[in-house]
Amino acid sequence: GTGTRSSKHAEVQWFVRFHEVPQNKRKRLGRDPHPNEVFLYEIPNCDSDIDAETIITTVQVAALSGDARRCLDICRRATEICEFSSQRSGSGLVAMSHVMEALDEMFSSPYITAIRCASVQEQIFLKAVIAEFRRLGLEEATFQQVFRQHLALCRVEGLSPVCMSEGLTTCLRLGACRLLLLESSHRDLHLRVRLNVSQDDVLYALKEG
């Protein structure tokens, strides 16, 4: 069916990550739960006019892609597309066509395309950047700190470790294509490294690549 349009004061099915859902509100989505699982969750007073069928399908699309965290991004963008098109059509209900358009935009992001086209060592360096950020609890690190993670990831991936000059060249290439923001230093080891794209986008591109 087409689903029932939800008014802003009606309870609609939405989703949050597993650990955010009270035990008595959990509904399994077709398989056994684990910490990053997605569950449907009824939240009152939701302002969205997305029908339940569209939400459920969107959750399934994102879950099957292996990246449940993008569910909200997909639905938010689908809602924006719907609002724009409803100015012409008069219909304010988010449909699967809006969801698919949002997905197409996501897949064609120039940053995601660049990450997917990057070399193996460049992709490993991006993983190392995220690993070091999470270890430090910060959004920046030095090249030296990231390079240590890079070497560790090479061992995990069964690849020959690169020398420091190769690692620095990899880092500079990522900076040249604007995937990284690099703050120059008189010592290369202390080069400050930041991401110019969200961690979620990096992990999504690497997972789907």
N, C-alpha and C positions, 0 to 999 in steps of 0.2 A: 504494500500500500504506500500511499504518499506520506503517511505520517500525519500527526496532528500538529497544527501550528501552535506554538506556545506563546501565551501572552506574557508580558513582563512580570506579572504577579503569579504566574503559574509555576509549578515545580517542573523543571525539565531535567533530562538526564545530561549530566556533564561528566567530566572525568578529571581525576587528579592521580598523582602517583600513589602507589600502594601504601606507603608508610603514612600518608596524609589522610587516609580513609579510616574512620572508626570501624572497629571490628564488625559491629552489627549493621554496617552500611555496605559491606563489600559484596560485589557481585562478580563472580569469576568470568573472565572473557575467554572461554573456550579452552582453557588449559590450566595446569596447576600454577599456583601463585609463586612468585619469587620477588625479591626486594624491588626490582625495577618494573614489575608488572603494571599494566594499566587496568584500572577498574572503572566501571561506570558508577557514578555517584549522584544522587539526587540533591540538588542545591536549590532551595527556595529563592524566589525573587530574582531569578536570572533575567537580565535585560535582553538576552538574545532571542531572535525569532528563528532559530535553527530547529528544524523538526528532528524528532528523536532518531528517525531512520538515518538521516544524514549524519548526525553525530556518531552513531554507532558505526556506520560504514567508514567514517573518517578515522575513528579510533582503530578499526581493523586494518585499514590501509597503512597507517603509521606503524602499527604494531608488527605487521608482516614485513615492513621494510627494516625492522630491527631498531627503530629509533622512536620509541614511544614519546620522548620528550617534545617531539615536534608536533604532536597532536594539537596543542593549543595554538601554535603558530599557524598551522594549516587552517584551523577554524576561524581564527581572527582575520586572516587574510581573505578567506572565503566570504566572511561577513562584510568586509570592506568592498569587495567586488560586487556583492549582492546590493549593497546600499547604493553604489554608483549606478548599477544597471536598473535598479528599481526607480530611479528618477525618470527613466525613460519608459519602462514597462509598467510601473505601478505595482508590481509584485514585490513584497518585502521578505519573502521566504527564501532562505538559503537552500539551494538545491545542489545535487551532486555535480552539475555542470560548473558551479562556482568553486566547488572543492577541487575539481580536476584542473580548473584554470589556475588556482592557487598552487597546486602541485607542479604544474608546468613551469610557473614562475620560479619555484624553488629549485627545480632541476636545472634551469637555465641560468642560474646565478653565475656571473663571471668569476667570482671567487671560488665557488664550488668546482667550476670547470677547470680553473687554473690548478687547484689542488689535485684533481683527478688526473690531470696531464703532467703533474710534476714527476720527477725521477724518484726512484725508490729511496735514495738517500735523502732527498728533499722531504719526502713524506715521513720518513723516520725522524728527521729533524723536527718536523712539526709536532709529531707525537712526543718527542723529547721535551719540546717547549711546554706542552700542556702538562706532562708528568712533573716537570720541575716547578711550574706554577702551583700545582696542587701540593707538592711537597712543601713549598715555602709558604703557601697560603697567600700568595701575592699575584699580581698581574704582570710582573716583569721579573727578569732574571739576567744574569750576565751570560755572555757566550760560554765562559768556562763552566758555569754550572749546568747549562743546557748540554754542552758537549759531553760531560760525564754521563748524563742520561742517554745521550745518543749512542755512546759506546756500549752502555748496558743493553739498550734495545737492539743493537746490532747482534750482540751475543744471543739474545732471546730469539731473534729472527733467523739465527744461523748464518749470518752474513759476516764477511771479514771486516774487522774494525777499520775505520778510516783514520788517517793521520790528522793532526790538528789543522794543518793548512787546508786539507780537503774539506774538513768540517767547516772551517771559516768561509771557504769559497761557497759551500752549500748555503750557509747562513746569508751571505751577501747576495746570492742569487734570489733567495726568497724575499730579501729586502728590496731588490731591484724590481720585482714584480708586485710589490706592495702587499704581500701576504704577511710580512713582518715589518714592524717599525723599529729601526735601529738608531740608537743614539751613540754617536761616535765617541771614542775614547782614545787617548794617546797610547793605550795598551789594548791590543786586540782581545786579550782575555777578559777585559773588563767592559767590552762592548755591551751596552744595555739592549736587551731584546724584549719586545712586546709584540703581541698579536695585533694585526689590523683587521681581524675578522673574529667572530665569536668562536669560543671553544666548541660549542655545539655544532656550528657549521663545519669546522675542521673535522671533527669526529664523524659527522654525517657523511661528508665527502669521502673520507678514507674508508668508511664502512661500505659505501655504495660503489666505490671506484673499482 
